[in-house]
């Protein structure tokens, strides 16, 4: 097990935590939480033996293999598949020694190495690495591409694949979902469910933590506290503990006030001096209980948006893409005021493409796009962090955005995003510090602050929670819940999607359609798609047969539909003829009976008699023609293939 004994860790003169005494047992799945700067990453470095404690002991089982995600990826010429397989150091070592043994014709050594290769599953390593890359969103054609071809976000996925490839005893994951989309996050959850080692995970995704961890290790006020259960259990237990702590704090404050009042009143009196000194010593010995602080540093809300047109935006028979490649086609979409839409779809399906199209950053290649008069769009995407001016502070950005605003009003507003003061101290980010050195989370907060100040009536958000901690995500969720405009959201944070979206739209196969279900249904949909793909990979002939049978069924259905389309008007006409023939025959029979009565010829006016004879002749003609047509239809229907 991993054991902390009265452990203290500091960075420079600043103590991160002290007095930490706890145990992490093999197989536990521990979520590591705490505010930014509380020491989570430093604790990871301690577990990787990159830092050493300032006091106390850290004991880890000898011989444990520790895996973690590298933060840097050099532009290597190695293929993505080879780079992933490098995560299994023992496998690579055996391969190197095996090559040397084969070159030296050392038969015994070759046999020993092949035996060990079999023990560690080395013969299936290639397939295991390919499966990891597939789960993380890489295409089959990506496996042979060099690492240098991939962008920064995809290189981080390669680093994650390499860490998962390692047959580790302890897996350390620091924000693994930051560069993933929703379907990849769901896949990673399922992969971690089958991981047999000990997991320590830093994440700001509530649903991901709940699905992956059995314990939560929380760093707060330089203390480390271990809780049992998932993240939701931790929140409930922490709230109860803080409530008890606040009650104890208030009771202690009353006790201290009473003792100090006694000392103040009787210290100078000889008869009470000894009792007063006793209380002074008791106050000095008393271990002070701190007040419970649970207030978030983030408090902001959207300003009132301008009046919104209805519809806000409309696309008819739209198509778009990049160069010669069409990504979306047949797009029909209308956005109305107050709509709150979450976009779902597999990696590469076109969610970000659709957001760019809605934002006007991507043109249609077909169809029409019309904006309502008065549309004010607020668009957030990760690449917009690069548009921040590195030499300007948050306050300077806001003053350039709204020169007419009072500086104090802008400072108050930025304070809600935890940009406060001028750097005189404290944990907040200075509002006057250049943003070039900001972390990803600080830049994201600034970009959101600028967006919210612009008063949009249509929000387009593409992964807005990347790099944001739990408190900021919670504040953003509350703000979006109160936002009275329309919103289209792409996010891998299911808690945010559930709390802010009224309906979901699926982007799949180049089409955009309503998704009739919730996020659990979407998870099942993804699972079914993966199962189909796995079956196709496992047995391509069977998959081809299945596809052929599906095509045959589709063709048969189309032919049946065509036959029905041909038969339907004939059947309908035959039914109409049946009804007409029944009525005409009934009417003609009545006329025939009247004309067969001799009395009609003596007592009926000649004009009426003439009309009856004329109607009799008309009915006879109609019946003859209808019967001929009925027989023709019957012959045609009999000639058609039966369904």
Buried (B, 14 or more C-beta within 10 A) or exposed (E): EBBBBEBBBBEEEEBBBBEBEBEBEEEBBBBBBBBBBBBBBBBBBBBEEEBEBEBBEBEBEEEBBBBBBBEEBEEBEBBBBBBBBBBBEBBBEBBEBBEEBEEEEBEEBBEBBBEBBEEBEBEEBBEBBBBBBBBBBBEEEBBEBBBEEBEEEBBBBBBBBBBBBBBBBBBBBBBBBBBBBBBBBBBBBBBBEEBEBBBBBBBBBBBBBBBBBBBBBBBBEBEBBBBEBBBEBBBEBBEEBBEEBBEEBEEBEEEBEEBEEBBEEBBEEEEBEEBBEEBBEEBEEEEEBEEBEEEBBBEBEBEEBEEBBEBBBBBEEBBBBEEEEBBBBEBEBEBBBBBBBBBBBBBBBBBBBBBBBBBBBBEBBEBEBEBBEEBBBBBBBBEBBEEBEEEBBBBBBBBEEBEEEEEEEBBEBBBBBBBBBEEEEEEBBBBBBBBEEBEBBBBBBBBBBBBBBBBBBBBBBBBBBBBBBBBBBBBBBBBBEEBEBBBBBBBBBBBBBBBBBEEBBBBBEBBBEEBEBEBEEBBEBBEEEBEEEEEBBEEEEEBEEBEEEEEEEEEEEEEEEEBEEEBEEBEEEBEEBEEBBEEBBEBBEEBEEBBEEEEEEEEBEEEEBEEBEEEBEEBBEBBEEBEEEBEEBEEEEEEEEEE
